[in-house]
Amino acid sequence: MLKGRAGYLGPEGTWTEDAAVQFSEFFDRKPYSNICNIVDEVESGVLDYGVIPIENSIGGGVVDTLDCLSNSRNVRIIAERIMWINHVLMSSGRLEDIEVMMSHQNAIAQCRKSLNRLFPGVKIQFSSSTSEAGRLAGHDRSVGVVGSRRLCDLYGLSILAENMSDLSNNYTRFVLIGKSVAERTGKDRTSLCVTLKKNEYASLWRFLGVFAALKINLSRVESRPDPVSPGEYKFFIDLFGHEDDEVIMIAVKAIRQYCTSINILGSYAREDWPGKR
């Protein structure tokens, strides 16, 4: 069982804290208000582990996580958990008192249709976390928040509506980060961040062709602008297999001709996405 200092996106009561408990109930947990701070503290050795969201089945990749991991060279993903997210609507006031809807931007994105149906034209305000929104809502009856029902106990809120997620199949993939390399299990996922050579004809097609030729399954391909080099993009790739597998080593060697940089973010035991609820 894992032990040590683990940072998570806080404050207390976030879905990320729930994920941290699932990774290990023996962690000495510490909340952080910023994902990049968690990555930096793991990098510097202040934390042994970090727990951060990386992908949602509705909202897609978590931008802060992708950007911060891509800028690190020593922090690695060592495990993942996929959790069902069932948002509820809460407030310290009544439904008719709500003037502002507040939560983390990913939670808002997951509930946008439901919020528009209940509160057409309501002001939307993003917070650093669902829990921070809950804390503020506890002091302001005009603020509504979507998040975990645990926020009610923490901040004296009342549930005003259940099942706020636009889709019942609302899952978030959380990752455990550290500085070690997870051992092969035979059912692994490897995450890469690559920058392709700029303005080379069909470079993305040829890059992806390497994996097709080697019959390596890609479970996710997502692009993000590279702020250091305008006009260039970072590609985040998840593939089936471990970096120590021979076929993965062959693939990584082969794609170097198409890339200006390759960063292996980690290889770790793979969880399957659940089916329809």
Protein Blocks (a to p, Z undefined) as FASTA:
>chain_A
ZZddddddddehiaklmmmmmmomkbccdddfbfklmmmmmmnomambdcddfbdfklop
afklmmmmmmpckbccfbdcddddddddddfbdfklpmbdcddfklmmmmmmmmmmmmgh
iacdddfbfklmmmmmmmomkbccdddfklmmmnopacfbghkbfbfblccddddddfbd
cddehiacddddddddehiahklmmmmmmmmmnopacfbdcddddfklghiacddddded
dfkbmklmmmmmmmmmmpcbdcdfbdcddddddddZZ
